[in-house]
Every structure is written in C-alpha cells, then in structure tokens.
Amino acid sequence: MPAAACGVVGFKPPYGRVPCDPPFNLDTYCHCGPLARTVADCALYENALAGVDPGDITSLRDPVLLPDTFTGIDGLRIAVSVDLGGWPVHDDVRANTLAVADALRTAGAMVDEVDLELPREEVMRATAIHFHYGFAATIKAEISAHPDLACDYVHGMVAFCEQYSAGHSLVDGMELEARLYRPVGALLERYDAVVIPTSCAASLTAGDSYMSAPVRGDGPPVADHLENFLTPVFNIMSRCPVLAVPPGFGTRGGPTGVQIAGRTYDDETVFRVGAALEAVAPWDVRPQIGEVAAL
C-alpha cells in the first residue's frame, strides 16, 4: 500500500524471510520489508533486513542474498490479471497494468492476460476471519477502555472483522485461505510470476479516512476502504514474495501500482521482473519543483 501511494518500490518478503518482533512474528499476515526508489536499492535494503533472529522462531535459516544486478527476463512466462475476475478496477489502473504487460514483452518475457478469479467477497472474508481471531478482540477491549483515543479507522476495522467473520470459525478461515491459493498455485506452476494491480483506485484524497463514504477516485465506488486494495490477496498467500512497483500515474496525477508475485520463497525472480520493467519503463524520474507544484 505505501509503495503504491508514494510511487516507489516496495518488497513484501515471504513469511519468515525478515525477522519480526513477537508476538506478531507468529502472525502469517505480518511482513516487514523495504521501501526504496529503485529495484536495486530495494534489493540492497532487503539483504540488510533478511536473516535468522534468535528471538523469532519463524525466521528462516536458509539465507537468500539478492545480487547487485539481475539477469534479464528473456523467456520468462508472466501472467497478468487486471481485476482478478471482477474487482472494480478503475480505468487508469487497468491501463497502467496493461502497459506493464507491454513493457515486459518489450523486455523479452512471454506475457499472457489470464482469467484468474479470486472473488473479492471471499478474500475479504478470509482477511476478516484472520484479523478477528488474531487481534480484533484485543483492539475492541482497548477501544472500550479508551474510547476517546481510537480513530474511526480503528473502530471501523473491528466492525469489518465482526461483520465479515460472523458465523465463521478459525478453521473456516483456514479452509477458505487454502481454497483461494489453489488457482494461484496452479497458475504459478505454468508461469514464473503473476502481475496484478495494487489498488482498484489511484490518487485517494489525503486526509480522508474513507470510513463514512465509499472510495471513488476516478471510477466506480468501492464500498469498503479495505476493498480498494488487492494487497490482502498476498497477505493470505504469505509465502509468495511480492515486489510492488509504480507503473505510472492516474488521471488525477497520483501514482498507481502493480504487484509482481512469485512462486513461494522465490524472491529473486520477482526482482528480476521488476528490474527488467524498470529498465524499459523507468519511474525514478524526479519532477522539477515547478512540476510538483502543478500536480
């Protein structure tokens, strides 16, 4: 989310790659990763973060050292899905995601648009069940104890968890997560990586929490603020490495983003794809002060 909002590169390492503090190191949705202007800087930062930590039982002992430079993507097979089978992706996000597909073809990859269906309702339900049984009850208790200290987002998150998880057990959530991964796992047996948008709408208004009104941007409204983002997909599929890169700007002037997801624990491939994209469609072109003011 922050990478897409700021027009920079971000890496969500697979679960266990970068140590986290307890107790949330045991939460498979929690990932600590780097943000940087370029793919190379992001890889350098990731190398400094990754490794085993004696205080984190989930931290992986097999080191993955990302190289200083990445080989090309000639012959790699890359799948692209612009809306995961029906998410309300706005036209500017859709266009920029398809432009990424074209740029990757220019870089030498074999790129296909695919029919990947991950129903938004099911992704939201799986996310809500996980959060509900993970920490929503604790947060609700804190809200009750300190009602004046909680912002509307905190109240809304608890309500979201309760609404979507109602009538479902923790096991129901686990079964749903496994079912959602199945088509992605099958896809990644045929393709080296899959590219999807980071959010449905770009250029959200700063300062608006989007709790009392739907997300609109420049397209159809998205009912819930969290439903604007496609990032929960890879919180659920937490062993897949994901590199977020900025493919371009929306019609309102702000950046859009795409997620390059790879096979489980195959970190280097997503960096190869990101570096190849950056080489043919560079984004670290900083505007002059006058241009910033115009935006």
C-alpha positions in Angstrom: 0.0 0.0 0.0 2.6 2.6 0.9 4.7 1.8 -2.2 1.6 2.3 -4.5 0.6 5.5 -2.7 4.1 7.0 -2.9 5.2 5.9 -6.3 8.2 3.9 -5.0 9.3 0.2 -4.9 8.4 -2.0 -2.0 9.1 -5.6 -1.2 6.8 -7.9 0.8 9.2 -10.8 1.6 7.7 -14.2 2.1 6.7 -15.1 5.6 9.8 -15.7 7.8 12.3 -14.1 5.5 12.7 -10.9 7.6 12.5 -11.3 11.4 9.7 -9.5 13.2 9.1 -8.8 16.9 6.9 -11.2 18.9 4.1 -11.9 19.2 3.2 -10.8 15.7 6.1 -12.7 14.2 3.7 -15.6 14.6 1.0 -13.9 12.5 1.4 -15.1 8.9 -0.1 -11.9 7.6 2.8 -9.8 9.2 5.7 -8.9 6.9 8.4 -6.3 7.4 10.1 -5.2 4.2 11.9 -2.4 2.5 10.8 0.7 0.5 13.1 2.4 -1.9 13.2 4.4 -5.1 14.7 1.7 -7.3 14.7 -2.1 -7.5 18.4 -2.2 -6.9 18.1 -0.1 -3.7 15.2 -2.2 -2.6 17.3 -5.4 -3.0 20.2 -3.9 -1.1 17.9 -2.9 1.7 16.3 -6.4 1.8 19.7 -8.1 2.1 20.3 -6.0 5.2 17.0 -6.9 6.7 16.8 -10.6 6.0 18.2 -13.4 8.1 17.8 -15.6 11.1 17.0 -14.0 14.5 17.2 -16.0 17.8 14.2 -14.1 19.1 12.0 -15.1 16.1 11.2 -18.8 15.7 9.7 -18.2 12.3 12.9 -16.6 10.8 14.3 -18.7 8.1 17.8 -20.1 8.4 18.5 -20.6 4.7 19.8 -17.2 3.5 18.8 -15.6 0.3 21.3 -13.0 -0.9 19.9 -10.9 -3.7 22.5 -10.0 -6.4 23.7 -6.4 -7.1 22.4 -6.7 -10.7 19.7 -9.0 -12.1 19.7 -11.1 -15.3 17.2 -10.4 -18.0 13.8 -12.0 -18.4 14.1 -13.4 -21.9 11.9 -16.5 -22.0 10.2 -16.0 -18.6 6.4 -16.6 -18.6 4.4 -13.9 -16.8 0.7 -13.9 -16.2 -1.3 -10.6 -15.8 -4.7 -10.2 -14.3 -6.1 -6.7 -14.3 -9.1 -7.4 -12.0 -9.0 -10.9 -10.5 -12.3 -11.8 -12.2 -14.4 -8.8 -11.3 -12.9 -6.4 -8.8 -13.9 -2.8 -9.6 -10.6 -1.7 -11.0 -10.7 1.9 -12.4 -9.7 2.6 -16.0 -6.4 4.4 -15.2 -5.2 1.5 -13.0 -6.3 -1.0 -15.7 -4.5 0.9 -18.4 -1.3 1.2 -16.4 -1.4 -2.5 -15.5 -1.7 -3.4 -19.2 1.1 -1.0 -20.0 3.3 -3.1 -17.6 2.4 -6.2 -19.6 3.5 -4.5 -22.9 6.7 -3.3 -21.3 7.6 -6.8 -20.0 7.0 -8.1 -23.5 9.5 -5.5 -24.8 11.9 -6.7 -22.1 11.7 -10.3 -23.6 9.2 -12.1 -21.5 6.2 -14.1 -22.7 3.2 -12.3 -21.2 -0.4 -13.5 -21.1 -3.5 -12.0 -19.8 -5.2 -14.7 -17.7 -8.6 -15.4 -16.3 -7.7 -15.6 -12.6 -10.7 -15.4 -10.4 -10.3 -14.6 -6.7 -13.8 -13.3 -5.5 -13.5 -10.1 -3.6 -16.1 -11.2 -1.0 -14.1 -14.4 -0.2 -10.8 -12.5 0.0 -12.4 -10.0 2.4 -14.0 -12.8 4.5 -10.7 -14.7 4.8 -9.0 -11.5 5.9 -11.7 -10.6 8.4 -11.6 -14.1 10.0 -7.9 -13.9 10.3 -7.9 -10.5 11.9 -10.9 -11.3 14.1 -9.3 -14.3 15.7 -5.9 -12.6 15.7 -6.3 -9.2 17.3 -9.7 -7.6 16.8 -10.9 -8.7 20.2 -7.9 -7.2 21.9 -8.4 -3.9 20.0 -12.1 -3.9 20.9 -11.2 -4.1 24.5 -8.8 -1.2 24.2 -11.5 0.8 22.5 -13.8 0.1 25.4 -11.2 1.2 27.9 -10.1 4.3 25.9 -12.9 5.3 23.6 -11.5 8.8 23.0 -8.1 7.6 21.8 -9.3 5.4 18.9 -9.8 7.0 15.5 -12.6 6.0 13.1 -10.3 3.6 11.3 -9.7 1.5 14.4 -13.5 1.4 15.1 -14.1 0.5 11.5 -11.6 -2.3 11.5 -13.2 -4.0 14.4 -16.6 -3.6 12.8 -15.3 -5.0 9.5 -13.8 -8.1 11.3 -17.0 -8.7 13.1 -19.2 -8.3 10.1 -17.3 -10.5 7.6 -16.3 -13.2 10.1 -19.8 -13.6 11.6 -20.8 -17.3 11.7 -17.3 -18.5 10.7 -14.7 -20.3 12.7 -11.0 -20.1 12.6 -10.9 -23.4 10.7 -13.4 -22.0 8.2 -10.9 -19.2 7.5 -8.0 -21.6 7.1 -10.1 -23.7 4.6 -11.0 -20.5 2.7 -7.4 -19.4 2.5 -6.3 -22.8 1.2 -9.1 -22.7 -1.4 -8.1 -19.2 -2.6 -4.5 -20.2 -3.0 -5.3 -23.2 -5.2 -5.8 -21.4 -8.5 -2.8 -19.1 -7.8 -0.6 -22.1 -7.0 -1.7 -23.8 -10.2 -1.1 -20.7 -12.2 2.4 -20.3 -10.8 3.3 -23.8 -12.0 2.8 -22.6 -15.5 4.1 -19.0 -15.1 7.2 -17.7 -13.3 5.3 -14.7 -11.9 1.9 -13.1 -11.9 1.2 -9.3 -12.1 -1.9 -7.7 -10.6 -2.8 -4.1 -9.5 -2.1 -2.9 -6.0 -5.3 -1.0 -5.6 -8.6 -0.5 -7.5 -8.4 3.3 -7.5 -5.4 5.6 -7.5 -4.9 9.1 -6.1 -7.0 8.9 -3.0 -7.5 12.2 -1.2 -5.1 12.8 1.6 -6.7 13.1 5.0 -9.9 11.3 4.1 -10.3 8.1 6.1 -12.9 6.7 3.6 -14.8 5.2 6.6 -18.0 7.1 6.2 -18.1 7.3 2.4 -17.1 4.8 -0.4 -13.8 5.1 -2.2 -14.5 6.8 -5.6 -11.3 8.1 -7.2 -12.0 8.3 -10.9 -14.2 5.3 -11.3 -17.0 3.2 -9.7 -17.2 3.4 -5.9 -15.7 0.7 -3.7 -17.9 0.1 -0.8 -15.2 -0.5 1.9 -11.9 1.2 2.2 -10.0 -2.1 2.6 -11.7 -3.4 -0.5 -9.9 -0.8 -2.6 -6.7 -2.7 -2.2 -5.7 -6.0 -3.7 -2.9 -6.5 -1.2 -4.9 -8.8 1.2 -4.6 -11.4 -1.6 -0.9 -11.9 -0.8 -1.3 -11.5 3.0 -3.4 -14.6 2.6 -0.8 -16.2 0.4 2.0 -15.1 2.6 4.7 -17.4 1.3 4.7 -15.7 -2.1 7.2 -12.9 -2.4 5.7 -9.7 -3.8 7.6 -6.7 -5.4 5.4 -3.6 -5.7 6.4 -1.1 -8.4 4.9 2.1 -9.8 3.9 1.7 -13.4 2.5 5.2 -14.0 0.1 7.9 -12.9 -3.6 8.1 -12.7 -5.8 10.8 -14.3 -5.8 12.8 -11.0 -2.0 13.0 -11.0 -1.1 10.4 -8.3 0.7 7.2 -8.8 -0.7 3.7 -9.4 1.0 0.5 -8.5 1.3 -3.2 -9.5 2.3 -6.2 -7.5 4.7 -8.8 -9.1 4.2 -12.0 -7.2 6.3 -15.1 -7.5 6.3 -18.7 -6.5 6.7 -19.5 -2.8 10.1 -18.3 -1.5 11.4 -17.4 -5.0 12.5 -13.9 -4.1 15.0 -13.3 -6.9 12.5 -13.9 -9.8 10.2 -11.0 -8.7 13.3 -8.7 -8.5 14.4 -9.8 -12.0 11.0 -8.9 -13.4 10.9 -5.6 -11.5 14.4 -4.7 -12.7 13.6 -5.6 -16.3 10.4 -3.4 -16.1 12.4 -0.5 -14.6 15.0 -0.8 -17.5 12.4 -0.4 -20.2 10.0 1.9 -18.4 11.9 3.8 -15.7 10.0 5.5 -12.9 12.7 7.3 -10.9 12.4 10.4 -12.9 12.0 13.2 -10.4 10.0 16.2 -11.5 11.3 19.8 -11.1 9.8 21.9 -8.3 7.5 23.7 -10.7 6.1 20.4 -11.9 5.5 19.3 -8.4 3.6 22.5 -7.7 1.5 21.9 -10.8 0.4 18.5 -9.6 
